[in-house]
């Protein structure tokens, strides 16, 4: 019979908490993609700590409920985490799992990000209606992201856009109904959903720089709790890239309405990051790249943002 005794390290963490958890509850948005991503974290914990009962608590966030307006008009990315944050603070859940690109740049100090997954494919992709092989430019492209629209129009100047909201399956249904000629989605989400066959074209990260944190899962917890059960989960390269990318957007005062993109890679002992930012007041588009030491990821992001702000 398998020995399920707690390790010495776990007992030490438990002593610090005052008890050994027997049950964990992970908060998740209720969309299929969000649940799949949360199940990935649950599977990791359960495979290493079978003594723990791990449950998923799903909920519809405000951002999931209001689909007839753009995010910038209804309050930004924070609307996708508000209910999950409340569940953590009220101790109805112990963790939350998010797509990092949906996590606001400023977080409550009581609810830090405690782990970052290994990055999936960070690229954006073109998705066409089923059975189509070319974009019909007589119809609009379904897109609500200024970052994507800006870069897509550089590739296809004739494109016009119409807002599209909802989870991946909802967007695909709207696309296939004939309302849109195409849409732009994250490769990572389609792959996690088993919908890779819907991808018509991958955009390189030079053609379309991804959103900060795209394809990384972020696990959020409470500052006063130990997360010993996540030991070994967090990917160091993803964390370094996430810190650099988020520092870039944060320095710009970034929110969902700011057309900004940032993509970092760890190469040896360096982080190389490319980014894009549209200064809407000056109507000036900034593109640039910066590299620096892996020991100062946030400094790289801040410096590149300051270069753009100072130009």
C-alpha positions as CSV (number, residue, x, y, z in Angstrom):
1,X,0.0,0.0,0.0
2,X,1.3,3.5,-0.9
3,X,2.7,5.4,2.0
4,X,0.7,8.6,2.3
5,X,2.5,10.1,5.3
6,X,3.2,13.7,5.1
7,X,6.8,14.6,4.3
8,X,8.9,16.5,6.8
9,X,8.7,19.6,4.7
10,X,4.9,19.4,4.5
11,X,4.7,19.0,8.3
12,X,6.9,22.0,8.8
13,X,4.6,24.1,6.5
14,X,1.6,22.7,8.3
15,X,3.0,23.7,11.7
16,X,3.4,27.3,10.3
17,X,-0.2,27.3,9.3
18,X,-1.4,25.7,12.5
19,X,-3.1,22.8,10.7
20,X,-2.7,20.4,7.8
21,X,-5.3,21.0,5.1
22,X,-7.3,18.0,4.2
23,X,-9.4,19.8,1.6
24,X,-8.6,22.5,-1.0
25,X,-11.0,24.5,-3.0
26,X,-9.9,26.2,-6.2
27,X,-11.9,29.0,-7.7
28,X,-12.5,29.2,-11.4
29,X,-14.6,31.1,-13.9
30,X,-17.2,28.7,-15.3
31,X,-16.2,28.7,-18.9
32,X,-15.0,25.4,-20.3
33,X,-11.5,26.8,-21.0
34,X,-11.2,28.2,-17.4
35,X,-12.4,24.9,-15.9
36,X,-9.9,22.9,-18.1
37,X,-7.1,25.2,-16.9
38,X,-8.1,24.8,-13.3
39,X,-8.3,21.1,-13.7
40,X,-4.7,21.2,-14.9
41,X,-3.6,22.7,-11.6
42,X,-5.9,20.4,-9.6
43,X,-4.3,17.3,-11.4
44,X,-0.9,18.5,-10.5
45,X,-1.8,18.9,-6.8
46,X,-3.7,15.6,-6.6
47,X,-1.0,13.6,-8.3
48,X,1.6,14.7,-5.7
49,X,-0.7,14.9,-2.7
50,X,-3.4,12.2,-2.9
51,X,-4.2,12.8,0.7
52,X,-5.7,16.1,-0.2
53,X,-9.3,16.4,-1.4
54,X,-9.2,19.1,-4.2
55,X,-12.5,20.6,-5.4
56,X,-13.2,23.3,-8.0
57,X,-15.7,26.1,-7.3
58,X,-16.9,27.7,-10.5
59,X,-18.6,31.0,-10.8
60,X,-19.8,33.5,-13.5
61,X,-17.8,36.7,-13.2
62,X,-19.2,40.2,-14.0
63,X,-17.0,40.2,-17.1
64,X,-18.7,36.9,-18.3
65,X,-22.2,38.3,-17.7
66,X,-21.9,41.6,-19.7
67,X,-21.2,40.7,-23.3
68,X,-22.8,43.5,-25.2
69,X,-20.2,46.1,-24.4
70,X,-16.4,46.4,-24.7
71,X,-14.3,45.7,-21.6
72,X,-13.0,49.2,-21.5
73,X,-16.5,50.6,-21.2
74,X,-17.6,48.3,-18.3
75,X,-14.6,48.4,-16.0
76,X,-11.7,46.4,-17.5
77,X,-10.0,43.1,-16.8
78,X,-10.7,43.3,-13.1
79,X,-14.3,42.3,-13.9
80,X,-13.0,38.7,-14.6
81,X,-11.5,38.3,-11.2
82,X,-13.7,40.3,-8.8
83,X,-15.9,37.4,-7.7
84,X,-12.9,35.0,-7.5
85,X,-11.0,37.5,-5.3
86,X,-14.1,37.8,-3.0
87,X,-14.2,34.0,-2.6
88,X,-10.5,34.0,-1.6
89,X,-10.9,36.8,0.9
90,X,-13.9,35.2,2.4
91,X,-12.1,31.8,2.5
92,X,-14.7,30.1,0.4
93,X,-11.8,29.1,-1.8
94,X,-8.1,28.6,-1.2
95,X,-6.7,29.3,-4.7
96,X,-7.8,30.9,-7.9
97,X,-6.5,29.9,-11.4
98,X,-6.5,32.6,-14.1
99,X,-5.2,33.2,-17.6
100,X,-2.4,35.6,-16.7
101,X,-3.3,38.0,-19.5
102,X,-6.7,38.5,-17.8
103,X,-5.2,39.4,-14.4
104,X,-5.1,43.2,-13.6
105,X,-1.7,44.7,-13.3
106,X,-2.4,45.9,-9.8
107,X,-3.4,43.3,-7.2
108,X,-4.6,43.4,-3.6
109,X,-1.5,42.8,-1.4
110,X,-3.6,40.1,0.4
111,X,-4.0,38.1,-2.8
112,X,-0.6,37.6,-4.5
113,X,0.2,35.5,-7.5
114,X,1.9,32.4,-6.0
115,X,2.7,30.3,-9.0
116,X,3.1,30.5,-12.8
117,X,2.6,27.6,-15.2
118,X,5.0,26.6,-18.0
119,X,4.0,28.8,-21.0
120,X,1.9,27.2,-23.7
121,X,2.1,28.5,-27.3
122,X,2.1,32.3,-26.9
123,X,1.0,33.2,-30.5
124,X,-2.2,34.7,-31.7
125,X,-4.0,32.9,-34.5
126,X,-6.5,33.5,-37.3
127,X,-9.7,31.5,-37.2
128,X,-12.1,31.4,-40.2
129,X,-15.7,30.2,-40.4
130,X,-15.9,26.4,-40.8
131,X,-15.4,25.5,-44.5
132,X,-13.7,28.8,-45.4
133,X,-10.1,29.1,-46.5
134,X,-9.9,32.9,-47.2
135,X,-11.0,36.0,-45.3
136,X,-14.1,37.6,-46.8
137,X,-13.3,41.3,-46.3
138,X,-16.9,42.3,-47.2
139,X,-17.7,41.2,-43.6
140,X,-16.1,42.5,-40.4
141,X,-13.4,40.7,-38.4
142,X,-14.7,39.8,-34.9
143,X,-12.3,41.4,-32.5
144,X,-12.5,43.4,-29.3
145,X,-8.8,43.9,-28.5
146,X,-7.1,47.1,-29.7
147,X,-3.8,45.4,-29.5
148,X,-4.9,42.7,-32.0
149,X,-6.8,45.1,-34.3
150,X,-3.8,47.5,-34.5
151,X,-1.4,44.7,-35.6
152,X,-3.9,42.8,-37.7
153,X,-4.6,46.0,-39.8
154,X,-0.9,46.3,-40.5
155,X,-1.1,42.9,-42.2
156,X,-4.6,43.4,-43.7
157,X,-5.2,47.2,-44.3
158,X,-8.6,46.5,-45.8
159,X,-9.9,44.8,-42.6
160,X,-12.8,46.4,-40.7
161,X,-13.7,45.2,-37.2
162,X,-16.8,44.5,-35.1
163,X,-16.8,43.8,-31.4
164,X,-17.1,40.1,-30.4
165,X,-17.3,39.0,-26.8
166,X,-17.9,35.7,-25.0
167,X,-16.0,32.5,-24.3
168,X,-14.2,30.7,-27.1
169,X,-17.1,28.4,-28.0
170,X,-19.5,31.4,-28.1
171,X,-17.2,33.3,-30.4
172,X,-16.8,30.3,-32.7
173,X,-20.6,30.0,-32.9
174,X,-20.9,33.7,-33.8
175,X,-18.2,33.3,-36.4
176,X,-19.7,30.2,-38.0
177,X,-23.2,31.8,-38.1
178,X,-21.9,34.1,-40.8
179,X,-21.8,37.3,-38.8
180,X,-18.0,37.7,-39.1
181,X,-15.4,36.9,-41.7
182,X,-12.8,35.8,-39.2
183,X,-11.7,36.2,-35.6
184,X,-8.4,36.3,-33.8
185,X,-7.8,34.1,-30.7
186,X,-4.9,32.9,-28.6
187,X,-3.4,29.6,-29.8
188,X,-3.0,28.4,-26.2
189,X,-6.8,28.5,-25.4
190,X,-7.7,26.6,-28.6
191,X,-5.0,24.0,-27.9
192,X,-6.2,23.5,-24.3
193,X,-9.7,23.1,-25.6
194,X,-8.7,20.5,-28.2
195,X,-9.7,22.9,-31.0
196,X,-6.4,23.3,-32.7
197,X,-8.0,22.1,-36.0
198,X,-9.8,25.5,-36.1
199,X,-6.6,27.4,-36.5
200,X,-6.2,28.8,-40.1
201,X,-3.0,30.7,-39.6
202,X,-0.5,31.3,-36.8
203,X,0.8,34.8,-36.5
204,X,4.5,35.0,-35.6
205,X,5.3,37.0,-32.4
206,X,6.8,39.7,-34.7
207,X,3.7,40.0,-36.8
208,X,1.5,40.1,-33.7
209,X,3.2,40.7,-30.4
210,X,1.1,38.8,-27.7
211,X,-0.6,40.3,-24.7
212,X,1.5,40.4,-21.5
213,X,1.3,37.0,-19.8
214,X,-0.5,35.3,-22.8
215,X,-0.4,31.5,-22.6
216,X,0.7,31.4,-18.9
217,X,-1.6,30.3,-16.1
218,X,-1.4,32.2,-12.9
219,X,-2.3,30.7,-9.5
220,X,-3.5,33.2,-6.9
221,X,-3.6,32.6,-3.2
222,X,-3.8,34.4,0.2
223,X,-0.7,36.2,1.5
224,X,-1.0,34.6,5.0
225,X,-1.4,31.0,3.7
226,X,1.4,28.5,2.8
227,X,1.0,26.9,-0.6
228,X,3.3,23.9,0.1
229,X,1.1,21.7,-2.1
230,X,2.2,23.7,-5.2
231,X,6.0,23.0,-4.6
232,X,7.5,22.3,-8.0
233,X,4.6,23.6,-10.1
234,X,5.8,27.1,-10.9
235,X,8.0,27.5,-14.0
236,X,10.9,29.8,-13.4
237,X,11.2,31.0,-17.0
238,X,7.5,31.8,-17.2
239,X,7.7,33.7,-13.9
240,X,10.7,35.8,-15.2
241,X,8.9,36.6,-18.5
242,X,5.6,37.4,-16.6
243,X,7.4,39.8,-14.3
244,X,9.1,41.6,-17.2
245,X,5.9,41.8,-19.4
246,X,3.6,43.0,-16.6
247,X,6.2,45.6,-15.4
248,X,6.2,47.0,-18.9
249,X,2.4,47.4,-19.0
250,X,2.2,48.6,-15.4
251,X,4.7,51.4,-16.0
252,X,2.6,52.6,-18.9
253,X,-0.4,52.8,-16.6
254,X,-1.8,49.9,-18.5
255,X,-5.3,48.6,-18.4
256,X,-7.6,46.9,-20.9
257,X,-8.0,50.0,-22.9
258,X,-4.3,50.6,-23.5
259,X,-3.1,49.2,-26.8
260,X,0.1,47.5,-25.4
261,X,1.8,44.2,-26.1
262,X,4.8,42.6,-24.5
263,X,6.5,39.3,-25.1
264,X,9.7,38.2,-23.3
265,X,11.9,35.2,-23.7
266,X,14.7,33.8,-21.5
267,X,17.9,33.2,-23.6
268,X,20.7,32.0,-21.5
269,X,21.3,34.5,-18.7
270,X,19.3,37.2,-20.4
271,X,15.7,38.2,-20.9
272,X,14.9,39.6,-24.4
273,X,11.6,41.4,-24.6
274,X,9.8,43.0,-27.5
275,X,6.9,45.3,-27.0
276,X,4.4,47.6,-28.7
277,X,2.5,50.6,-27.4
278,X,0.2,53.1,-29.0
279,X,0.2,56.6,-27.5
280,X,-3.3,57.5,-28.5
281,X,-3.0,61.2,-27.4
282,X,0.1,61.7,-29.7
283,X,-1.2,59.2,-32.2
284,X,2.2,57.5,-32.2
285,X,3.0,53.8,-32.4
286,X,6.0,52.6,-30.5
287,X,7.8,49.3,-31.2
288,X,11.0,48.2,-29.5
289,X,13.1,45.5,-28.0
290,X,15.3,45.4,-24.9
291,X,17.4,42.8,-23.2
292,X,18.8,42.5,-19.7
293,X,19.8,40.2,-16.9
294,X,17.5,37.5,-15.7
295,X,18.2,38.9,-12.2
296,X,16.2,42.1,-13.1
297,X,13.1,41.1,-15.0
298,X,10.9,44.0,-13.8
299,X,13.7,46.5,-14.5
300,X,13.7,45.4,-18.2
301,X,10.0,46.0,-18.5
302,X,10.1,49.4,-16.8
303,X,13.1,50.6,-18.9
304,X,11.5,49.7,-22.2
305,X,8.2,51.4,-21.2
306,X,10.2,54.5,-20.1
307,X,11.9,54.6,-23.5
308,X,8.6,54.7,-25.2
309,X,7.3,57.3,-22.8
310,X,10.4,59.5,-23.3
311,X,10.4,59.3,-27.1
